[in-house]
Amino acid sequence: MEIESLETNQERETNAPEVWEEEEEDEAAKKDDGSTKFLKVFAVIAGWGSTFFGVDTSVIGGAALYVQPDLSISPLQWSWITSVPLLAACFGLGTSIPLCYHIGRKYVVLLAAVLYLAGATMSAAADSMVVLLVGRIILGLGMGLEAMVIPIYLAELVPKQHRGGHLNIFNSLQTFGGFIAAIIDGIFQNVSGGWRYMLGSGVIGPALQLVFALFIPESPRWYIQKGRVADAERSWKRIRKDMPKTRKEFLELKENVENEMKEAKGSMKVIHEILTIPRIRATFVIGALISLAQQWNGATAIAYYLPTLISQMGVSVKNSVYANIPIYFYNSCCTLPSFFLFDRFGRRPVLLITMPILIIGLIISGCSLQASTVASRSGGFFVGLALYYVGYQIGVSPLAWAINGEIYELHVRNWGMSWGAAILLGSAFSVSYTFTRQVRAFTKTGVFGLYAGFTLIFWFILIILMPETNARTLEDIRNIFDEGLVGLAKYNWSQTKAWVNTKLGKQKKEDTKESDELPNTSPLVIVQEKASAKEDEPALATIQQNA
C-alpha cells in the first residue's frame, strides 16, 4: 500500500547517517511548512461560500428601502424577511451533521451552493411576501450548511502554523461579499424594480462555487474515517509537498484519527460524553461563549438595518444606500490584519485587546444619535462605526469561526461545529428579529448601550476562560482542556501572572541597571566621599613632595 511506502521513506530519512544533513533538513523545515500552491487556491474556493453571507446581509439592507413599499410589507413583517434565513440556517446545521459524516465535506459545500442558488432566484422573482419568505428560507438552509462545513474543512487541511490566517478567509470573504453587494445596490437603486436585481445578484457566488468546488479535494481526515487511506494520501499530496516533515504529519494524522475513531460512540453516548466529561464539555462552553460574543454586540442587526439607520438620521434614501459602499469597503479592509495577527501574536491577546475598542465604538455611535444636527449625528455615528469595525473584524468576528473550527475533538467535531454555528446564527436571528422592538423599548441610543453592556460582560468572562490555540495541531488542542473549565481558568491565570512578573522583572532589571550606571548623589554618600578625601590629603601631600 502507499501508506507503507510513506513509512519506509520516513524510516529511511530518520536513519540517515549524516547528522549535518538532518540538521539542514530541520532548518529547511522551519522555513517551509510543506504547503502546495494549490492549498491557497483551495482555501479561497472552499471559503467562497462565506461571500453569500455578506452578500445577503448587505443586499437586503439596501433592498429593504424599495421592497417594503413595492410588496406592501410592514416593518414588523420585514423583520421576518431579514432574519428568517438565520432561523432556517439553524435547521440546516442539524442536517449538516449526518451529511458531513456520510457524504463528506466537499459534497456538503456543493449542496449548500445549490440551495443558495435556488433561494436567491426565488427571492428575486417574488411577487408576494410569502414567495419572498419561502425563497429566503431555502437560502437560509444553504447558509446553515456553509456555516457548518467551511470552518471544519479549512481547519482540517491547512498547516497549524497558518490555521488562524486561513480560517480568517471565511470572515474576510464574507465582508468582501458585503462590499460587492453594496456596489450592486448602488447600481440598481435607480432602476425600475431594481430590488429584484439586488436580490438576484445572490446567484453569482453560488454559481461560481458550484463549478470550482468540483475540483477541490476531500478532507484526508474524512477519508481516514471511512478507512480509505490511499484516497487520503492522494488528497494529502494535492495540498502538501512530499517531504519528510509532511510524511511524518500524515502518519501522525492517520494514527490520531484511527485512535479517536476507536473511541467513537453512538449519538446518545456522544451527548452523554459532552455533558459528563469535563474536557469535552469545556470545549462546548467556550464555543458557545465566543459565538454569543460575536452576535450580541449587534453586528448582524446593524448590518441589516444600516441604510435604514442612516436614512433616519436625516440622510436621503439614495445617499443612505450609497453610504454602504465606503462603509463595507472599510469593513473589508479591517479584516486583513487578522491574517497575520492571529498566527503571530495568538488568538487570546488579539481578542482581549480588540473587544474594548468595539465597546468604545458602540458607545460613540449610540451617543451621537442624540445630536441636534444631521452633520453631527452622522459624523459621530460614522466615527463610532469605524472604531466598532476595527474591534469587531480584527477580533471576535473571525475568531468565533476560527475557534469553533479547531477546538473540538474529532469524534465530536461535527457536533461541536454545529453547536457553535447554531448558537451564532440563532443569536443573529434573535438580535435581528427583535431589533425594531428593542428600538421601540429602549430607543436607538439605548440599544447601542445595551450591546456595549453585553460585550463588556463577555469580555470579562473571556479574560478568564479564553484558551490560546495558536501553533498547535488539532490533536494537541485537546490537551488544553484536560482539566475542564476550572483547569483552563487556573492555567490562564498562571500564564497572566507569569507574563506580568516577566514584564515587572524586566522593568526592575532595567531600573537596577540604570541606577548602577548613574552616580550616587545621596547626602550620606557625599559626606562619606568628603571624609575619605580628607583622610587621603596627607598621603597626597607626601606623594607630591616625593615627586
Summary of the structure (lengths in Angstrom):
residues: 547
radius of gyration: 29.1
end to end distance: 96.2
largest distance: 118.2
contacts: 1924
relative contact order: 0.11
helix: 85%
strand: 0%
